[in-house]
Amino acid sequence: MLNIILPSLPYQRVVDPMWQEEMAVAQQQGHTVSLYDAEREKLYQPLNPEYPSLYRGWMLTGPEYQKLEALTPLLVPLTMYLDSHSALGWYETIAAFTPKSYFVPSEERGGTMALVRQHGCCFIKGLSKSYGSDSVVTSLAELEQLVRKHAIDPDDAFFVREFIKLSPQPEQRFFAVRGRVFGAGGQKFPAELAAVLPALQTRWFYTIDVAFDFKGKPLVIEVGDGQVSDTKEWTVAELYETAVKYLSEQASNRAGAY
């Protein structure tokens, strides 16, 4: 079993409504549930000292995650969280299986635009988030609009990706525990991407988003930390009955590690 830490409403001992279903499922599965108020930096409800703790909630910056980690040991330590949550932690590891990309300081517009001109257009992300439909950039005007609309800090970095036209087939989100991967509805992980799993297996709990180009070739679109990844095409129950259950079993085998 695990201590599942879910976000509370600010200054209240009430689960954030977005995580109400997950709390119910976690409790039905026998996990202990605690709430974390990020505004007060406080945990509500006692944790079971015999269980490792897993956060499931909104994205946290490195310093924010560190504050939570100061309250209780987490199954996923800060360095491992960042290795999945930030593109800086995973891109080089699996560069052969994902669109060619570059890291450029957001204030260096010239560097970004040189890549846009080289490729015709680029898909621009943050290190851990997308800018939605604004991400496809073909001109300096579009880049400046993206910066203004999303209030991008000059100290931030862009994850500038080669634009690849993808098949209309929906992206698939896989949850992985070390080298074992789970797909919604029993979906199989593409065999062509098998080498990705040993490359990422030092991480305890992470996600791999897969899409296909128009020739049917699978591509890793993004890696994420499993704690702050939404369920997308999954049901919450299925996530807990597969990946979280396996994670709990693997964690319990590490007696004394927590």
Residue, then its C-alpha position, 0 to 999 in steps of 0.5 A: m500500500l501507499n500514502i497517496i498525497l492529493p492537493s487540498l483546496p487552499y487553506q481548507r482541509v478539503v480535497d481539491p474537487m479535481w481530485q475527488e474521484e482519485m481520493a475515492v479510488a485510492q481509499q477503495q484500493g486500501h491506500t492511505v490518503s493525505l491532503y497537501d495544502a501548497e499555500r500553507e505548505k502543510l499536510y493534513q491527515p496522518l501518513n502511515p509510517e509503514y507505507p512509502s508516500l506518492y504525490r498525485g496532484w498539480m505540477l510543482t516546480g523544483p522548489e515547490y516539490q522540495k518543500l513537500e519532500a521536506l514534510t515527508p520522504l517521497l517515493v520519487p525524490l526531487t532529482m528523479y521528479l525533475d528527470s521526468h518532469s523537465a525536458l532537460g532530464w529526459y530528452e538527451t536520454i531518448a533523443a533518437f526516438t523523439p523529434k529533434s529538439y533544442f534548448v534555447p533561453s527564451e530571451e534569445r529570440g535570434g537563436t529561436m528564430a534561426l531554428v524556425r527559419q531552418h525548419g520552416c516552423c517549430f513547435i515551441k514548449g516550455l521545459s515542462k509544459s505546452y503552450g497549446s495551439d500557440s506552440v506552432v511558430t512560423s514567424l517572429a510576430e508569432l513568437e512574440q505573441l506567445v511570449r506575451k500571452h503566456a507571460i514567459d519569464p526571460d529566465d525561462a528556456f524554450f524547448v524548441r522542437e522540429f515540427i512533424k506533421l502527425s497522423p490524426q490517430p490520438e496520442q496514447r499515454f503510457f504509465a511506466v514503473r521502472g521498465r514496465v509500461f502500462g497502456a489504457g485498455g491494455q494498449k501495447f507499447p509500440a515495439e519500435l520504441a522498446a529501447v526507450l524503456p531501459a533508457l528511462q528505467t531509473r525513474w520510479f513512476y513516469t509517463i510516455d506520450v506516443a504519437f504516430d507520423f503519417k507513415g505510421k512511425p511511432l514517436v515519443i512526444e513527451v515524457g512526464d512525471g507520473q505524479v503530476s500527469d493527468t489520466k487522459e484516456w485512462t480511467v482513474a480506476e484503471l490507473y490504480e488497478t494497474a500502474v499504481k498497484y504495480l508501483s505499490e508492490q515494487a515499493s513494498n519489496r524495498a523494505g527499510a528504504y523509506 
